[in-house]
């Protein structure tokens, strides 16, 4: 019994020693730019969201990479290894079994031969984007930058180009703020399907190519059986994530960094956040960098809601990230209309948010005509109504109308980002003492706005004039005790959402 007790005590001591030395090693490895911010929550909660982001309102994202090659949509690198899935069936039929032809071989097919970043950035600026975000790496662990830590990158393979670097050069030339997205933190568990094998059929039991240790630097090692959540619990992988994202940040100093999930890995993630913020500060010591993450940013960054919107005005600026179609190119997919994009933008901005919109590129890197048509519709609307969006702030309420009742929930929280609107649905923004009223759909009769009634307790509601942006027609209106009534103009534009500028008595 005494021997057993001594053995147990010795084992506990050794575990404590190794845990302590491991933590020491981790702390030594987690180095970041010295500056205002450190890894503590208290330090990071000093963060102030830069004014450029508050004013920008609209950004465009290139969610693009080798997974576009098969033209089968998002998550191809994972689902091609999921027996019986749509993408697995396609892969086997067109490329062969994933034990012989894996994702590593798809990468070699990505050439980006029609990609012209300069022309695309010019287009996005013309459409109205104030910032642009490049994919850094998706969950496929393929880096779109010139990495020294991962040989699976776009300089060594595929198009043999520094995709992030070339996007950044083009964005800077057009004076757009530049961001990158990292999805690496989730890749360690996401990619475990590549370590599987078919359970049925003639190839049952034959390991997929992810089991080959030669390719572990792409597919990662096989995870512990209990390591199955979105973010890995493996400390070595967490440190690997830190080093790779640090390389990205230190090499390109982006204005914005996006993580596909909450702040990864607690302490490790906070170290990376300190590195990001300290790497880009203004003369007054405030960081000019934006960090967006999902769920709760805990006052250390900007809340991002994927394919959704917050339900009411958020006290802090936030962001919706969404795509006009699938996240990666998919043949035959249906896209949002330009009216739907505009309505989504208006709803988001009225609630103190920004819209980051993925514009789907072909595997070759260009845009198809239907996508160009959508962008043209957005540009047309922005040219007339952009003043009501850029630099605006929320009003006392974000809107009125039937769409505010029984709102459909978003996929990842909040409310759905794209939804039908009806005549009578209204949104508001304000800027420079003016109020902007957005009629989300063409009204069929005079619109009554209760929050602008004469009896309102807000003294700023003494209205002197109302005009429709882009129109010279005189707008007829009446401010009654119970509502402001705006008559429908005789001529309405072809786009769905019209904007009215309200001037108040000074």
N, C-alpha and C positions, 0 to 999 in steps of 0.2 A: 504493500500500500504506500509506504514511504517513497519507494522508487517511482511509483506512478505520480505521486504528488510532485516530486522533484522534476520529473519529465514534463508534466503539464506546466509547471512554473517556468521552466527553461523555454518551453515552446512559446508561451505568452511573451516572455522577454524578447525572444528572437523576432516574433511578429511585430512587437512594438518598435524594436530597433529598425527593422526593415521598413516599417511604415514611416518612421521618423526620417530615416535617411532618404526614402523615396520622396517624401514631402520636401526635404531639403533640396534634392536634385530637381524637383519640379519647380520650386521657387527660383532656383538658379537659372533654370531654362526659360522661365517666363520673364523675359526682359522687355521693357518697352521704353519708348522715348520718355525722358524725364521732362516733367512739366507740371502744369497745374493739377492734372488728374492722376490718381493712383487707383488701385484695385478695390478700394473700399466702396461700399454703397454710398456712404456719406459723401465721399469725394465726388462720385459720379452723379449724384443727385444735384450738384451745383450746375449741371448742364443746362444751357439755355438754347432753345431751338433757334438757329440763325434766321434773320429776317429774310434772307433771300429765299429760303424754303417757304416761309409763310406767304410770301408774295407770288411765288412761281405758279402754284396751283395745278400745273399740267406738265407731266413728263412722259416721255416715250421710252419704252424698254425693248431691247433686242434679246428676247428669250430664245436663243438660237445656238445650234451646235450639231454634232454628229447624229444626235437622235432624230433630226429632221430627215436624214437620208432615206429611210424606208417609206416616208410619207404616211406613217401610221400613227402619228400623234404622240402625246406625252407619255412618259415613263417607259419608253420602249426598251431601254437598257436593262430594266428590271423585268418587265413582263415578257420579254422574249425568252426568259428562263422559267416562266410560270406555265407549266404543262397545261395545254388545253385553252389558254387565254387567246383572245383574238390576235394579239401581236405574236404570240408563240406560233400559232398556226400559220400566220403569214410568213414568219421567218423560216420555218421548216420548208414551206412550199417554195419560197423564192431564193433562199440562201443555203438551205441545208440544216442539218441538226446542229444545235448549239454546242455539242461536244466537238464538232469539227469546224464550224464557222460561227464564231462568237461575236460579242460586241467589239472586241479588239479589231476584228476584220471589218466591221461597219465603219470604224474610225478611218480606216484607210480609204474608204470610198467618199469621204467628205472632202471636196475640193474647193468649194466656195468660189467657183470660177466666174460668177456674175456679180460678185459682191463689190460694191463701190461705196465705201463708207463716206466719202466726201459728198457725193451726190445725195445719199440718203439723209445725211445730217442736214444738208441744205433744205431738203424737202420737209423734214420734221420741224425745222425752225419756221419755215413758211407756214406750216399747218398750225403752229402756235405753241409748240413745246418750249418750255423754258429750261428743262434739264433732260438729260439723256442717260440711260442706264444700260450698260453692257452686261451680258452674262459673263461671270468670271469662271465659275465651274458649276455644273448641275450635279445631281446625285450620281452621275456616271463617272465622277472623279477624273474627268478629262478637263484639263485647264486650258483656257483660252488666252493665257498670257505666257510670256517667255519665262518659264519657271526653271530654276536650278534644283528644285526639290522634287519635282515630278516629271519624269521623262515623257509621260503621256500628256503632251501639250501641243497646241496648234502650231508652234514653231517647228517642233520635231516631226510632227505627223499631220495627216490631213492636209489642210491648205498650205502649211508651212508659212504661216503668217502670225504675227503678234496681234491677234484680233482685238484684245483690250487696248493695246497701245495705239493701233490705227484708229479705232473708234475715238479714243481720247484726243488724238491729234486733230481729228476732224471736228470734234465738239469744241475744242478750245479755239479753233480757227473761226468758228461761227459764234463764239462767246456763249455757249451753252454750258451750264454746270454739268459735271460729269460724275456718274456713279457706276458702281459695279455690284453685282449680286453674287453671294456665295451660298451654295447649297451643300457644301462639303460636310458640314457637321452631321447631317443626316445620312451621308453616303455609306457609312460603315455598317449600319444595320440594313439599310435599304438594299444594298447590293448582295445580300446573303443568298438571294435566289440563284445567283450564278454558281453557288457551291452545291447545287442540288443535282438531281438526275431524274429522268422520267421514271414514273412508277408503273407505267403500263406500256404495252406495245413492243415492237421489235427492238427498241433501244432502251428498254427498261433496265435501270441499274447502271447505265453507261454515264459516267460523270461528265457534267458540262465543263467547258474550258476554264471556268472560274476556279475549279479545283486544282488546276495546274499551278504549282508554286512559282513557276517562271513568270506568271502574270499576276502575282499577289500585289504588285505595286499599282495595278489598275483596279482589280476586283477586291482588294484587301484580303486579309487572312480570314479564315472561318471564325465566326464569333462564338463566344460562349453560348450555350443553349439558353441561358437566362437573359442574355443581352439582346432584347427584341424590341425595345421601345424606339421612338423616333430618334432620340439621341443616345449614343452608346454610353455605357458605364465604364468602359475600358480606359483607365488613366493614360495608357500609352497612346491610344488613338486620340484622346482629348488633346494631348500635347502635340501630336502630329497635326491636328487641325489648327492649333494655335500657330505653329511655325509656318504653315502654308498660308494662312490668312495674313499673318504678319508680313510674309514676303510680298503678297499682293498689295497690301497697304503701303509698305515702305517703298515699293517700286513705283507705284502710280499715284499715291497721295490723292485718292478720290475725294470728291466733295460729298459723296453719299456712299454708304455701304449698307447692303440689304442682306439680312440673314433669314433663311426660310424656316422660321420657328422662333421660339422665345430666345432670349440671350443664352447662347449655348454654355453648358458646363459650369454654371455658377462662377466660382472664383476664377477659373481659367478664362471664361468668357469676359469677365470684368477686366482682367489683365489686357485682353485684346482690345476692349473698349477704351481703356486708358491710352493704349498705344495709338489707336485711331484718332482720338480727340487731341492728344498732344502733338500729333504729326501735322496739324493744320490749324494754327491759331492766328488771330489778328493782332494788331498792335496793342489792343487793350487787354489781351490775354484770353479773349473768348474764342472758343473753337468755332470754325466756320463749316465744320463737317456735320452731316446728318447721318444718324444710324437708325435704320428702321428694322423692327422685329415684330413678330406675331404675338398675339395674346396681350400680355401686360408689359409695357416697357418700363414700368416702375419708376417713372420720372428720370430714367437714365438714358432715354432715347425717344424715338417716335414710334407710336403705335401704328402697325400696319394691319389692315383687314383684307385678307385675300378674298376676291370675288364677293365682296360684301361692303356694307357701310354701317357706321354707327347709327343708332336710332334717333339721337337728338344732337344738339350742338355739343361738341366735345370741348372742354375748357382749354385743352392744348391742341396744337396742330397735329394732324394724323394723316394717314395715307390709305387709299384703296389701291391695291394692285390687282389688275385683271387683264384679260386678253380679249381681243376682238373675235377670237375663235378658240381652238385648242391651243395649248401652250406651245406645242411644236406643230409644224406643218402636217396636216392630214388631208389626204385627197378627198374631195367632195364635201368638205366641212362647210357649215353655215356660219357666216360672220354676223356680228352686230351690224346694224345700220348706223349711218352717221348720226341720225336723230337719236338713237338709243345711247350712243356714246356721249352726245351733248347733254341729254337729260341726266345721265349718270354723273357727268362732270358737275352740272349745276346742283344736283342734290348733294353731292360730296362737298362742294365748296360752301354751300349754304350752312353746312354743319362744321365748318372750320377745317376742312380736309383738302388734300391734294389727290389727284388722280394720276396713277402711273399705269400707262396703257401699253401692253405688248402688241406690237404690230408684227403679224406673222410673216416671216420670210420663208421663201422656198429653200430647199437644201443648197441650191446654187447661190443664194444670197440676195436675189432680187425680190421685187414685190409683184404679185399678179395684178391684173387690171382691176378686179373687183376690190382688192385692198386699196389700190390707188384711188378708186372712186369714193371709197369711204373717207379717205384722208382729204380728198377734195371737198367733200361735204362739210367736214369739220373746219377746214380752212375758210370756207365761205361764211360760215356762222361766226367764227372767231374774228374775222375781219370787220364785222359789223358790231359784234356784241362783246368783244374781248375786254373792253373797259369795265364791264360789270363783273368780270372774273378776276383779272390780274390785280394783285395788291388789295383786294377787297377783304372785308372781315364780316363775320356773322352779324346779323341784326339781333333784336331781342328774342325773336323766334325764327326758326328756319323755314317754316312754311304753313300753308293751310291747304285743305282740300280732301277729297275722298280717299286718295291713296295713302293717307296717314292712318287710316283705320285698318286693323287686321293685317298688318304688313307681314309678308312672307319672310321667314328667317333666311339668313345667308348660310352658305355652305360651311363657313368657318367662323360663324358668330355674326352678331349684328343682324342687319336686314339685307335682303337681296339687293345686289347692285343694279341689275337690269330688270325692270318690271314695267308693266303697262301703266300709263298715266291717262287721266281723263280731263276733259274740259273742266276747269275749276280747280285743278291742282296748281298750286303756286309755291314758289320758293323766293327767298329774299337774300340779298347781300347789301352791304353798305360800304361806301368809300367817299372820303372828302366831303362829308356832310350830306351826301346824296344817298337815296335809297333806290335800289334796283329791284324790280318785281319781275319775276320770270313766270310767264304763262307756259306751263310745260307742254300743253297741247292747244291748238287753235280753239279759242272759245266759240261756242255757237250762239251765245247771248251775253249780255252784259255781266261782268264779273263783280261779285260783291266780296270785299276784303274786310273782314270783321276787325282785324287788328289795326286798321287805319281809320276807324270810325271817329267822328267828331268828338264823341264823348270819351275817347281814350284819355287816360290819365297822363299819358306821355305828352309833354308840352311840344315836342318836336313834330307833332303830327299836324301842324298848321301848314297845309300844302299851298304852294303858290303856282306850281305848274307840273304837268305830266306829259312826257313825250315818249314815243316809241323809237328805240334806237334803229337807225337805218331808214327812217321814214320822215318825210316833211309834212305829213298829214296832221292836222290839228286834232288832238285827242280830246274827246268830250268826257267829262267826269263830274261826279257830284259827291261831296263828302257829307254824309248823313250822320245822324246820331248813332246809328247801329252799324254802319259800314261805309267804306269808300266804294263807289260804283264807277267802274270804268267801262265805257261803251266800246263795242267791237269796231275797230277801224274798217273802212270800206275795202281796203286792200291789205292783204296779209302776205308775208313772204312765203316762199315754197317750203322752207324748213319749218319744223313743228314748233319749236320753242321761241317765243317772242319775248323781248325784254323792254320794260318801261322804266324810264328814269324819272324819279320823283324829286322835285326840289321843294325845300321847306323855307318858311319865313325865317329870316335870320334875326 
